[in-house]
Amino acid sequence: MNRIVPLILAVALFMEQMDSTVIATALPAIAADLNVGPITLKLALTSYMVALAMFIPISGWMADRFGAKRIFRVAIMVFVVGSICCAFSSDLFQFVLSRFLQGMGGAMMTPVARLVLLRTTKRSELVSAMALLTIPALVGPLTGPPIGGFITTYFTWHWIFLINVPVGVLGIYLSTIFLPEIEATNPPSIDWRGFFLTSVTAAGTVFGLSVMGLPALPPAIGIIATALGLAAGVAYVVHARSHPAPILNLRLFKDDAFRAASSSGTLFRISTGAIPFLMPLMLQLGFGLNPFQSGLITFAGALGALIVKFAARRVFAMTGFKVTLIVSGLLGAATTAVNGFFTPETSHALIIAFLLMSGVCRSFFFTGSNALSYSEIRDEQASQATSIASVLQQISMALGVAFAAFILEASAAVTGTHLQLSDFHLAFFLVAALSLLAVLPLLRLDPATGSAVSGHRAGRIQPEAGE
């Protein structure tokens, strides 16, 4: 297997993951500097994810039309420009717009990277390639919290976004030299009506749910935006059934593996998306830690995820997708619930140990879910599959932030006080309960599904090419 391709593509995932973990750690400091509340600043998190969900649907078409390598490099450039704009933002409006610009670049980076990987990798090597793709990307979450916390505590938060500049330049340089040229094709004309409807669905739903509880805006705005988003989603389903080449091909959900992986992965990511938002806030607002101390604790989850990547192929070969996903989903929910019992008196070593276990469980689930999604997909459907999977991923992560923030806001409103530690405990318990639902779509999955990718043959490990 050619290892240089997934490692270069991982530059995109590194920047995205580094960025998301850095901003989560620095959230209270940024909010104070911009004169807004920490929960209000969730708009900066969700605006990024809204941009991803809006523009990801056209990423596959653009890669087919103009060439995946070219679009990948342009996407990195847009992301870097957005990062620079974030660093020089002086108010909430500028910061939210800059994050949206970042999201436009991110919308092309990750799905196009996956598309390049799919078109240059044998199916039997897909699990190993996916693991290689995410190993450097996990360095972002691993280093993001302590680095972001250190910079925020001892310098200023503005510098945390400038980290992406040298990484992005390196990514453009390496991809220019080493990535294979994937010839542009002549795809059907872009489905502009579908693009409009999916954009309204993503923006309306995520924005509406995010602002519904904000004191600065009337609740009616959130309700109306959410209703418009849901209505646009229904309209798109009707539109996609009759369009010969819809921007998101919903017919892919007829595939059992793709449907199970997408539905379970979406539910699990909603709960997972809440954790990077909740944990730094709880450690800083509830425990009284500074950003650097918070970052030194939260990086443990990324370390657990990194460990998994070295064992993923053999575990899936021994147990198959169904068993591994169900077990990791249940354990992921349990380790998330444990966060609701932490107090300032809890040993930091114990907190780190549970975050490490939680990262292991989540990583097994996502590695398996990502590979299972493409296990039965034909090559000509690859760009559509990556677009749908990426859209669902970003919408679910954004909904996770909105869900967690809504719980905090509602709990604080009921008690009539500022955020208390008990509000965070309640949020973690409800998030854990939600993640249990992710197991349900997997229960009816055939144990042999995706065996060509996992290598699962009655417990016998299939040798990897070159071994």
C-alpha positions in Angstrom: 0.0 0.0 0.0 1.3 3.5 -0.9 1.5 5.2 2.5 2.6 8.6 1.4 -0.8 9.5 -0.1 -2.9 9.1 3.0 -0.3 10.8 5.1 -0.3 13.9 2.9 -4.1 13.9 2.7 -4.1 13.8 6.5 -2.7 17.4 6.5 -6.3 18.5 5.9 -7.7 16.5 8.8 -4.8 17.7 11.0 -5.7 21.4 10.4 -9.4 20.8 10.9 -9.0 18.8 14.1 -6.3 21.0 15.5 -8.5 24.0 14.9 -11.6 22.6 16.5 -9.8 21.5 19.7 -7.8 24.7 20.0 -10.9 26.9 19.8 -12.8 24.7 22.3 -10.0 25.1 24.8 -9.8 28.9 24.2 -13.6 29.4 24.1 -13.9 31.2 27.5 -10.9 33.5 26.8 -12.2 34.4 23.3 -15.7 35.0 24.6 -14.3 37.4 27.3 -12.2 39.3 24.8 -15.2 39.7 22.4 -17.5 40.7 25.2 -19.9 37.8 24.8 -20.9 34.8 26.9 -19.1 31.4 26.4 -22.4 29.8 25.3 -23.1 32.6 22.9 -19.8 32.0 21.2 -21.1 28.6 20.1 -22.2 30.6 17.0 -18.5 30.5 15.9 -18.4 26.8 16.3 -21.7 26.2 14.5 -21.0 28.7 11.7 -18.0 26.7 10.7 -20.0 23.5 10.7 -22.9 25.2 8.8 -20.4 26.2 6.1 -19.1 22.7 5.9 -22.6 21.2 5.5 -23.6 23.8 2.9 -20.6 23.4 0.6 -19.7 19.8 1.1 -22.4 18.6 -1.4 -20.7 20.3 -4.3 -17.2 19.1 -3.3 -17.6 15.8 -5.1 -18.9 17.5 -8.2 -16.1 20.0 -8.2 -13.5 17.3 -7.7 -14.9 15.3 -10.7 -15.2 18.4 -12.8 -11.9 20.2 -12.1 -9.7 17.4 -10.7 -9.4 16.3 -7.1 -5.8 17.3 -6.7 -6.5 20.9 -7.8 -9.6 21.3 -5.6 -7.7 19.9 -2.6 -5.0 22.5 -2.9 -7.4 25.4 -3.4 -9.4 24.2 -0.3 -6.3 24.3 1.9 -5.6 27.9 0.7 -9.1 29.1 1.5 -8.9 27.4 4.9 -5.6 29.2 5.7 -7.0 32.6 4.6 -10.0 32.0 6.9 -7.6 31.2 9.8 -5.8 34.5 9.3 -9.1 36.4 9.3 -10.0 34.6 12.6 -6.7 35.8 14.1 -7.5 39.4 13.3 -11.2 39.4 14.3 -12.2 42.1 16.8 -15.8 41.3 17.4 -18.3 38.4 17.3 -19.6 39.2 13.8 -16.2 39.2 12.3 -15.2 36.1 14.1 -18.3 34.2 13.0 -17.8 35.3 9.3 -14.1 34.2 9.5 -15.1 30.8 10.8 -17.6 30.5 8.0 -14.8 31.2 5.5 -12.7 28.5 7.1 -15.7 26.2 6.8 -15.9 26.8 3.0 -12.3 25.6 2.7 -12.8 22.7 5.1 -15.9 21.7 3.1 -13.6 20.8 0.2 -10.5 19.5 2.1 -11.7 16.4 3.9 -14.2 14.9 1.5 -11.9 15.4 -1.5 -9.1 13.8 0.5 -11.2 10.8 1.2 -12.2 10.7 -2.5 -8.5 10.7 -3.5 -7.9 7.9 -1.0 -10.8 5.8 -2.3 -9.7 6.1 -5.9 -6.1 5.2 -5.2 -6.6 2.4 -2.7 -7.6 -1.3 -3.0 -10.8 -2.2 -1.1 -8.8 -4.8 0.9 -6.4 -2.1 2.1 -9.1 0.4 2.9 -9.1 0.0 6.7 -5.4 0.4 6.9 -5.4 3.4 4.6 -8.2 5.0 6.7 -6.2 4.4 9.8 -3.1 6.0 8.2 -5.2 8.9 7.0 -6.4 9.7 10.6 -3.1 9.0 12.5 -1.6 12.4 11.7 -5.0 14.0 11.9 -5.2 12.8 15.5 -2.0 14.7 16.3 -4.2 17.8 16.0 -6.6 16.9 18.9 -3.6 15.5 20.8 -1.5 18.7 20.6 -4.4 21.2 20.2 -5.6 21.4 23.8 -2.2 21.8 25.5 -0.8 24.1 22.8 -4.0 26.1 22.6 -4.3 26.3 26.3 -0.6 27.4 26.7 -0.9 30.1 24.0 -4.2 31.4 25.4 -3.0 31.4 29.0 0.5 32.9 28.5 0.1 34.9 25.2 -3.1 35.7 23.4 -5.8 33.6 21.7 -5.3 35.3 18.3 -2.1 33.3 17.7 -3.8 29.9 17.9 -5.3 30.4 14.4 -1.9 31.3 12.9 -0.7 27.7 13.6 -2.6 26.6 10.5 -0.6 28.9 8.2 2.7 26.9 8.1 0.8 23.6 8.1 -1.3 24.7 5.2 1.6 25.9 3.2 3.4 22.5 3.8 0.2 20.7 2.7 0.0 22.6 -0.6 3.7 21.9 -1.3 3.6 18.2 -0.5 0.3 17.6 -2.4 1.7 19.4 -5.5 4.7 17.1 -5.6 3.5 13.7 -4.4 -0.3 13.4 -4.9 -1.2 11.4 -8.1 -3.1 13.2 -10.8 -6.7 12.1 -10.9 -8.1 13.1 -14.2 -11.2 15.3 -14.3 -14.3 13.7 -15.6 -17.4 15.2 -17.3 -20.0 14.9 -14.6 -23.6 15.9 -15.2 -24.6 19.6 -14.8 -24.7 20.6 -11.2 -28.0 20.3 -9.4 -28.4 24.0 -8.4 -31.9 23.5 -7.0 -30.7 20.6 -4.9 -27.7 22.7 -3.8 -30.1 25.5 -2.6 -32.4 23.1 -0.8 -29.5 21.3 1.0 -27.9 24.6 1.9 -31.1 25.9 3.5 -31.6 22.6 5.2 -28.2 22.6 6.8 -28.1 26.3 7.6 -31.7 26.6 8.8 -31.6 23.5 11.0 -28.2 24.1 12.7 -28.6 27.8 13.0 -32.1 27.6 14.3 -31.3 25.0 17.0 -28.1 26.9 18.0 -29.8 30.3 18.5 -33.1 29.0 20.0 -31.9 29.6 23.5 -29.7 32.6 23.1 -30.9 35.6 25.2 -29.8 38.1 22.5 -32.3 36.8 20.0 -36.1 36.1 20.2 -36.9 32.4 20.4 -39.2 32.9 17.3 -36.1 33.3 15.1 -34.7 30.0 16.1 -38.0 28.3 15.7 -38.6 29.8 12.2 -35.1 29.0 11.0 -35.4 25.4 12.2 -38.8 25.0 10.5 -37.5 26.4 7.3 -34.6 24.0 7.4 -36.8 21.0 8.0 -39.2 22.1 5.2 -36.3 22.5 2.8 -35.1 19.0 3.8 -38.5 17.5 2.9 -38.5 19.4 -0.3 -35.1 18.1 -1.2 -36.2 14.5 -0.7 -39.0 15.0 -3.1 -36.7 16.8 -5.6 -34.0 14.1 -5.4 -36.5 11.3 -6.3 -37.2 12.9 -9.7 -33.8 14.4 -10.6 -31.5 12.3 -12.7 -28.4 13.5 -11.0 -29.2 15.0 -7.6 -26.4 16.8 -5.7 -26.8 14.2 -2.9 -27.9 10.8 -4.2 -30.2 9.5 -1.6 -30.5 6.2 -3.5 -27.2 5.2 -1.8 -29.2 4.6 1.4 -30.7 1.5 -0.2 -27.3 -0.1 0.5 -27.5 -1.8 3.9 -23.9 -1.1 4.9 -24.1 2.6 3.9 -27.5 3.1 5.6 -26.4 1.4 8.9 -23.1 3.2 9.0 -24.6 6.6 8.2 -27.5 6.5 10.7 -25.5 5.1 13.6 -22.5 7.3 12.9 -24.8 10.4 12.8 -26.3 9.6 16.2 -23.0 8.8 17.7 -21.4 12.0 16.3 -24.2 14.2 17.8 -23.1 13.0 21.2 -19.4 13.1 20.4 -19.7 16.6 19.0 -21.0 17.8 22.4 -18.0 16.6 24.3 -15.3 19.0 23.0 -17.7 21.8 23.8 -18.7 20.6 27.3 -15.4 19.3 28.8 -13.2 22.5 28.5 -16.1 24.6 29.7 -16.7 22.3 32.7 -13.0 22.2 33.6 -12.6 26.0 33.3 -16.0 27.3 34.5 -16.9 24.5 36.9 -13.5 23.4 38.2 -11.7 26.8 38.0 -8.8 25.6 35.9 -7.0 27.9 33.4 -7.0 27.0 29.6 -3.5 25.5 29.8 -4.5 23.2 32.7 -7.7 22.3 30.9 -5.8 21.4 27.7 -3.4 19.2 29.5 -6.3 17.1 30.7 -8.6 17.0 27.6 -5.8 15.9 25.2 -6.1 12.4 26.7 -9.1 11.6 24.5 -7.1 12.2 21.4 -4.2 10.1 22.7 -6.7 7.2 23.2 -7.9 7.6 19.6 -4.3 7.6 18.3 -3.6 4.3 20.1 -6.5 2.6 18.3 -5.1 3.3 14.8 -2.3 0.9 15.4 -4.7 -2.0 16.2 -7.8 -1.2 14.2 -7.1 -3.5 11.2 -6.5 -6.6 13.3 -9.5 -5.9 15.7 -11.9 -5.5 12.8 -10.5 -8.6 11.1 -11.0 -10.7 14.2 -14.5 -9.4 15.1 -16.0 -7.8 12.0 -17.7 -4.5 11.8 -21.0 -5.3 13.6 -19.5 -6.6 16.8 -16.8 -4.0 17.1 -19.2 -1.1 16.4 -21.8 -2.3 18.9 -19.3 -2.9 21.7 -17.4 0.4 21.1 -20.7 2.2 20.9 -21.9 0.9 24.3 -18.6 1.5 26.0 -18.4 5.0 24.4 -21.8 5.9 26.0 -20.7 4.5 29.4 -17.4 6.5 29.4 -19.3 9.6 28.4 -21.7 9.2 31.3 -18.8 8.9 33.8 -17.9 12.5 33.0 -21.1 13.5 34.8 -19.6 12.3 38.1 -16.4 14.4 38.0 -15.9 17.1 40.6 -13.1 19.5 41.4 -11.9 17.0 44.0 -11.6 14.2 41.5 -8.1 13.1 40.8 -6.8 14.5 37.5 -5.2 11.2 36.8 -8.6 9.5 37.1 -10.2 12.0 34.7 -7.4 11.5 32.2 -7.8 7.7 32.4 -11.5 7.8 31.6 -10.9 10.4 28.8 -8.3 8.0 27.4 -10.8 5.1 27.5 -13.5 7.2 25.9 -11.1 8.2 23.1 -10.3 4.6 22.4 -14.0 3.6 22.2 -14.9 6.6 20.0 -12.0 6.0 17.6 -12.9 2.3 17.1 -16.5 3.4 16.3 -15.5 6.1 13.8 -12.8 4.1 12.1 -15.3 1.2 11.6 -18.2 3.4 10.7 -16.1 5.3 8.0 -14.8 2.1 6.4 -18.2 0.4 6.6 -19.8 3.3 4.7 -17.7 2.6 1.6 -17.4 -1.2 1.9 -20.2 -2.0 -0.6 -20.1 1.2 -2.7 -19.1 1.1 -6.3 -16.2 3.2 -7.5 -18.4 5.5 -9.6 -20.5 6.3 -6.5 -17.5 7.2 -4.4 -17.8 11.0 -4.8 -21.5 10.9 -3.9 -20.8 8.7 -0.9 -18.1 10.9 0.4 -20.3 14.0 0.0 -23.2 12.5 1.9 -21.1 11.0 4.6 -19.3 14.3 5.1 -22.5 16.3 5.2 -24.0 14.0 7.8 -20.8 14.2 9.9 -20.7 18.0 10.0 -24.4 18.4 10.6 -24.3 15.9 13.5 -21.3 17.5 15.1 -23.0 20.9 14.9 -26.2 19.5 16.3 -24.0 18.1 19.1 -22.8 21.5 20.1 -26.3 22.9 19.8 -27.8 20.1 21.9 -25.2 20.5 24.7 -25.6 24.3 24.8 -29.4 24.0 24.9 -29.1 21.6 27.9 -26.8 24.1 29.7 -29.1 27.0 28.9 -32.2 25.2 29.9 -30.8 23.9 33.1 -29.4 27.3 34.1 -32.8 28.9 33.3 -34.7 26.4 35.5 -32.4 27.0 38.5 -32.3 30.7 37.8 -28.6 30.9 38.3 -25.4 31.2 36.3 -23.9 27.9 35.0 -23.2 25.5 37.8 -21.3 22.2 37.9 -24.6 20.3 38.1 -25.6 21.8 34.7 -22.6 20.1 33.1 -23.3 16.8 34.9 -26.8 16.8 33.5 -25.6 17.5 30.0 -23.1 14.6 30.1 -25.8 12.2 31.3 -28.2 13.2 28.5 -25.5 13.1 25.8 -24.5 9.6 27.0 -28.2 8.5 26.7 -28.3 9.9 23.2 -25.2 8.0 22.1 -26.8 4.7 23.1 -29.3 5.2 20.2 -26.4 4.8 17.8 -26.3 1.1 18.5 -29.9 0.5 17.3 -29.3 0.7 13.5 -26.4 -1.8 13.9 -28.5 -4.6 15.5 -30.0 -5.7 12.2 -26.8 -5.6 10.3 -25.6 -8.9 8.8 -22.4 -9.9 10.7 -20.7 -10.6 7.3 -21.4 -7.1 5.9 -18.2 -5.4 4.8 -16.1 -8.5 5.2 -14.2 -7.7 2.0 -12.9 -4.5 3.7 -12.6 -5.7 7.3 -11.0 -9.0 6.3 -13.2 -10.8 8.9 -13.5 -14.5 8.1 -14.7 -16.4 11.1 -12.0 -14.8 13.2 -9.2 -15.4 10.8 -7.0 -12.3 10.2 -6.4 -11.6 6.5 -2.8 -10.6 5.8 -2.3 -7.1 4.6 -0.6 -6.6 1.3 3.1 -6.5 1.8 3.1 -8.5 5.1 
